[in-house]
Amino acid sequence: MSDEQATAAEQPQQQFEIQKIYIKDMSFEAPNTPGAFTQEWQPNVNIQLNTEAKSIGETQFEIVLSVTVTAENQGKTAFLVEVQQAGIFALGGFEEDHLKSMLGSFCPDILFPYAREAVSDLVARGGFPQLILAPVNFEALYQEHMNQQAAQVATETATTH
């Protein structure tokens, strides 16, 4: 057996499985109805995303993608939607950096279409024009987050020396 084959045989097999996708929490508020329906609709929409990963077993992780959408029309909140789309994923055999990337970008990317559908459905059921969220590049967001953490550590290290 060559050295390459021996090294490959020693590395654990990478495994990925979606075990469950579900809504953990959702809410819809339309505090200024029915007045919101009588005004010209020119909303200012603010979208906030957050992800959280939690180990729930040796190779199982719960990922929660939180999406908060606030629409203001003429200075008043027309609606506020909050969706926590969650999933249980089994991941095994990944090195730490790759595992973090899977949990921070790949899994949220899988959850996003479900969250987008839930947001769109809640907004439409609330009587407002359909809202379809644009695709999100979770890999870029994850890299930006990692770069910010590295910069913060560098700054803290520089100020303590």
C-alpha positions in Angstrom: 0.0 0.0 0.0 1.4 3.4 -0.9 1.7 6.3 1.6 -1.2 8.1 -0.1 -3.5 5.1 0.2 -2.5 4.5 3.8 -3.2 8.2 4.7 -6.6 8.0 2.9 -7.5 4.8 4.7 -6.8 6.5 8.1 -9.0 9.5 7.4 -12.6 9.1 8.6 -15.3 8.9 6.0 -17.3 12.1 5.8 -21.0 11.7 6.4 -23.8 14.2 6.0 -27.5 13.6 6.5 -30.5 15.8 6.9 -32.5 14.1 9.7 -35.3 16.6 10.2 -36.4 20.1 9.0 -39.0 22.0 11.1 -40.3 25.3 12.2 -39.1 26.0 15.7 -40.9 29.3 16.2 -42.8 31.8 14.0 -44.8 35.0 14.6 -46.6 37.6 12.6 -47.7 41.0 13.8 -49.6 43.7 11.9 -49.9 46.4 14.6 -51.3 49.1 12.3 -54.1 47.3 10.6 -56.6 48.1 9.2 -55.1 51.5 8.6 -52.1 49.9 6.8 -54.4 48.7 4.1 -55.8 52.1 3.3 -52.4 53.8 2.6 -50.4 53.7 -0.6 -48.0 50.7 -0.3 -44.4 51.9 -0.5 -42.7 49.9 2.2 -39.3 50.1 3.6 -38.3 46.4 4.3 -35.6 45.5 6.8 -34.4 41.8 6.8 -32.2 40.4 9.5 -30.6 36.9 9.4 -29.0 34.9 12.2 -27.8 31.3 12.5 -27.1 29.2 15.5 -25.6 25.8 15.7 -25.9 23.5 18.7 -24.5 20.0 19.2 -27.3 17.6 20.3 -25.3 14.4 20.1 -22.0 12.9 19.0 -22.6 13.7 15.4 -26.0 15.5 15.5 -26.4 19.2 15.3 -29.5 21.5 15.5 -29.1 24.5 13.2 -31.6 27.4 13.6 -31.9 30.0 10.9 -33.7 33.0 12.3 -35.2 35.4 9.8 -36.8 38.7 10.9 -38.6 40.9 8.4 -39.9 44.3 9.4 -41.9 46.4 6.9 -42.6 50.0 7.5 -45.0 52.1 5.4 -45.2 55.8 5.9 -43.2 55.7 9.1 -45.4 53.0 10.8 -44.8 49.3 11.2 -47.0 47.5 8.7 -45.9 44.0 9.7 -43.2 42.1 11.6 -42.5 38.5 10.7 -40.1 36.3 12.7 -39.4 32.7 11.6 -37.0 30.3 13.2 -36.4 27.5 10.6 -34.5 24.6 12.1 -33.0 21.4 11.1 -31.3 18.4 12.6 -28.2 17.4 10.7 -25.8 14.4 11.2 -22.3 15.3 10.3 -19.3 13.0 10.8 -15.7 12.7 9.8 -15.2 16.4 9.1 -12.1 18.3 10.4 -13.0 21.2 12.7 -12.7 24.0 10.2 -14.7 22.2 7.6 -17.3 21.2 10.2 -17.7 24.9 11.2 -18.1 25.8 7.6 -20.8 23.1 7.1 -22.7 24.3 10.2 -22.3 28.0 9.5 -23.0 28.1 5.7 -24.0 24.8 4.1 -26.8 23.8 6.6 -28.3 27.4 6.7 -28.3 27.3 2.9 -30.4 24.2 3.0 -32.9 25.8 5.5 -33.3 29.1 3.8 -35.8 28.1 1.1 -38.1 26.7 3.8 -37.8 30.0 5.8 -38.4 32.0 2.7 -41.6 30.1 2.0 -42.8 30.5 5.6 -42.2 34.3 5.5 -43.9 34.6 2.1 -46.9 32.6 3.4 -47.3 34.6 6.6 -47.1 37.9 4.8 -49.7 36.9 2.3 -52.0 35.4 5.0 -51.7 38.8 6.8 -53.2 40.5 3.7 -50.1 42.2 2.4 -48.6 41.9 -1.1 -46.4 38.8 -1.5 -42.9 39.1 -0.2 -40.3 36.8 -1.7 -36.9 37.1 -0.1 -33.9 37.2 -2.4 -31.4 34.3 -2.3 -28.6 34.6 0.4 -25.0 33.7 -0.1 -24.4 32.0 3.3 -20.8 31.1 2.4 -19.9 34.8 1.9 -21.7 35.7 5.2 -19.8 33.0 7.0 -16.5 34.1 5.6 -17.3 37.7 6.5 -18.1 36.6 10.1 -14.8 34.6 10.3 -12.8 37.6 9.0 -14.5 39.9 11.6 -13.6 37.4 14.4 -10.0 37.2 13.2 -9.7 41.0 13.0 -11.2 41.3 16.5 -8.7 38.7 17.9 -5.8 40.5 16.2 -7.0 43.9 17.6 -7.3 42.4 21.1 -3.9 40.8 20.8 -2.3 44.0 19.6 -3.8 46.1 22.5 -2.7 43.6 25.2 1.0 43.6 24.0 
